[in-house]
Amino acid sequence: MNGDGSGEESRMDEVIARGTAVPALGYGTWELEGDDCLRGVAAALELGYRHLDTAQVYGNEDLVGQALADSGVAREEVFLTTKVWNSRLEPERVRSTTEDSLRRLRTDYVDLLLIHWPVRMDILPQTLEAMRGLQERGLVRHVGVSNFTPAQLREALAHAEVFCNQVEYHPYLGQAALLEVCREQDVLLTAYSPLARGRVLEDPVLREIGEAHGKSAAQVTLRWLVQQPGVATIPKAASRRHIESNLAIFDFALSDAECARIAALERGERIVDPDWADWAA
Ligand code: NAP
């Protein structure tokens, strides 16, 4: 389909934000190191993933870049995201650290550059301005944020065309308030830790719904996420078997009743909750 999404029905395997189509299912790489990372990214690209998620703090940008370069997949076919770490959000640092990321990733640009955490709201306009400068130079296609609360996202939107807010989102942690802002402002919500870092796998409700479709609890969860308007997700899997099965979610659909049952599993369970996070902000 056209990158601008005009004149065509949106496809289930992609989500459109600000006129750009993004593969709804991406490959997360947190905690993937060494050969596991090389093999994982290579398998993901071979199996058909076209959306990769890394971050400076994961320490694997070089491996992601190597696997991408070796894959034979054209750079422009892949939606590549990285994130600026907390200690590098001063404007001057944003520029140099992003250039370092590009070198490690062996690419001229990233599709999406995110502020990893809202830890320097005091200089948010300046950080975003520096990111916009990188965008103007063609080093960054889109700028975005991660772990921003609805209020923080609104603040960021006052300074820049924020493309995405990447946050923890799975059946045990709802994001209703944030989704409302994202949909109103055409911001992509990318769901991280979509499998609740493995906790959804044995869930009896998800398993029961899966049985009706011949799918696993993990597949039901990922399907539930990408079936929601404006939502993409980036499960991490080291094993080829998991990488492959996580992609097999576009050949079935959940009913409204099934989606409602999954949404009812919400219990405010946040897994990624470092000391510096302030969810009331
Ligand atoms: P996750 O994707 O919810 O869960 C990963 C775990 O689930 C791994 O132990 C994996 O096992 C297992 N798994 C994956 N597919 C499976 C399947 N089909 N069946 C059974 N088990 C399966 O957790 P996550 O890594 O925290 O989140 C995903 C990505 O989101 C990260 O890698 C990162 O890119 C991003 N993220 C971003 C932030 C942020 O602050 N922006 C924070 C956290 C995560 P194996 O690896 O053994 O296959």
Boltz pocket constraint, residues with backbone or C-beta under 6 A from the ligand:
constraints:
  - pocket:
      binder: B
      contacts: [[A, 27], [A, 28], [A, 29], [A, 30], [A, 31], [A, 53], [A, 54], [A, 116], [A, 146], [A, 147], [A, 166], [A, 167], [A, 191], [A, 192], [A, 193], [A, 194], [A, 195], [A, 196], [A, 197], [A, 198], [A, 201], [A, 218], [A, 219], [A, 234], [A, 235], [A, 236], [A, 237], [A, 238], [A, 239], [A, 241], [A, 242], [A, 243], [A, 245], [A, 246], [A, 272]]
      max_distance: 6.0
